[in-house]
Amino acid sequence: MRALTVRPGDADSLAVTEVDEPSPGSGELLVEGLALGVCGTDREIAHGSYGWAPT
């Protein structure tokens, strides 16, 4: 499946990558996202200007 990925602290690392589809565990379910929202904070993280990555 495709995933939008970013490496916190690495400016302009936003990329669409292929990743393995997750398998739900016991008592979990897998849902398909049909749409997403991007806010200003998301843009700052992708650009590398949000501050620091959580530890």
C-alpha positions as CSV (number, residue, x, y, z in Angstrom):
1,M,0.0,0.0,0.0
2,R,1.1,3.6,-0.4
3,A,1.9,5.8,2.6
4,L,2.8,9.4,2.9
5,T,5.9,9.5,5.1
6,V,8.1,12.2,6.7
7,R,11.2,12.0,8.8
8,P,10.9,14.5,11.6
9,G,13.7,16.9,11.6
10,D,14.7,16.1,8.0
11,A,13.5,19.1,5.9
12,D,11.6,18.2,2.7
13,S,11.6,14.4,3.4
14,L,7.9,14.1,2.6
15,A,7.5,11.1,0.2
16,V,5.0,8.6,-1.0
17,T,6.4,5.2,-0.3
18,E,5.3,1.6,-0.6
19,V,4.8,-0.1,2.8
20,D,3.4,-3.5,3.9
21,E,-0.3,-3.5,4.6
22,P,-0.7,-3.8,8.4
23,S,-2.5,-6.9,9.8
24,P,-4.9,-6.2,12.7
25,G,-4.3,-8.0,15.9
26,S,-6.8,-9.7,18.2
27,G,-9.7,-7.3,19.0
28,E,-8.5,-4.8,16.3
29,L,-9.8,-3.9,12.8
30,L,-8.3,-2.4,9.7
31,V,-10.0,0.6,8.2
32,E,-9.4,2.2,4.8
33,G,-9.0,6.0,4.7
34,L,-10.7,7.5,1.7
35,A,-9.7,11.1,2.5
36,L,-7.3,13.0,4.7
37,G,-6.8,16.5,6.0
38,V,-3.6,18.5,6.1
39,C,-3.2,21.4,8.5
40,G,-0.6,24.0,8.9
41,T,1.3,22.0,11.5
42,D,1.5,19.0,9.1
43,R,3.1,21.3,6.5
44,E,5.6,22.7,9.0
45,I,6.6,19.2,10.0
46,A,7.0,18.1,6.4
47,H,9.1,21.3,5.6
48,G,11.3,20.7,8.8
49,S,10.3,24.0,10.4
50,Y,8.0,22.8,13.2
51,G,10.6,22.6,16.0
52,W,12.0,19.3,17.2
53,A,10.9,15.7,16.8
54,P,9.4,14.1,19.9
55,T,11.6,11.6,21.8
